Amino acid sequence: MEVMEHTTNNFGGVILSPAALPASIDEFKSRLRDSISQWKEQESKLVWLEVPIERAELIPVAVTMGFIFHHSTDNYLMLVYKIQPNAFIPPYATHYVGIGGVVLNEQRELLVVVEKYHKVSRPNFYKLPGGALQAGEHLVDAAIREVYEETGVQTKFDALVCFRHWHGYRYGKSDIYFVARLSPISHEITQDHNEIEECRWMPVEEYLSHDTVHNFNKQIVRAALNSRGLRPSSIEGYDDPKTREFFMPFELSEHTTQ
């Protein structure tokens, strides 16, 4: 029987073409079984099977043949089969990534928000605007976007000043949260009433001494005040602004780094 349509990667993996999967379950099962036999003879290591959501009926068949789940998105499920028992399966994404913005104006006022879901359990819990990155989004763009969406204030990115890393976050994944210093371009507040209960400019000294402000948030602001941080930069040979983003100390960022 003809081997199923596929490509191969540099690590001994067979990648099945999702658009060319057999139309019937029976044909899929028989062709996949015969194809795996041939790939075993060729000493391939893994078989990657992307099942579009509209072909979900194929998933139970693949599982009964020894495929395991690897990851999923809105429109497909990726399964993988070990041809060689000791074959390495690279992990899928392990982290969430977010960014918050320390926005300081010339009057040493800080842009702060109170989120709606905190208004009962933690009233007056002032924090910095921020949130999760979208797929394919740069840190610089995400910081500017999040601040604008929550507060209506337009900003200019200055530098990364710190980040924190913790485990056991949503769905058991880990989380990295960057903190950026930004300068306001506009000052009028137009808050997002769906997510934000309150938004205001608060004197920095008041924020740092406020009883309801978490110590972590105070430390973030101190970092923004006292550290020059890392600013957007480039590295020669890797300067594709669509796919890459680099941050360097101020002194190094003034020059292209090789």
Buried (B, 14 or more C-beta within 10 A) or exposed (E): EEBBBBEEEEEBBBBBEBEEBBEEEEEBBEBBEBBBEEBEEEEBBBBBBBBEEEBEEBBEBBEEBEBEEBEEEEEBBBBBBBBEEEBEBEEEEEEBBBBBBBBBBEEEBBBBBBBBEBBEEBEEBBBBBBBBBEEEBBBBBBBBBBBBBBBBBBBEBBBBBBBEEEEEBEEEEBBBBBBBBBEBEEBEBEBBEEBBBBBBBBEBEEBBEBEEBEEEBBBBBBBBBEEEBBBBBBEEEEEEEEEEBBBBEEEBBEEEEE
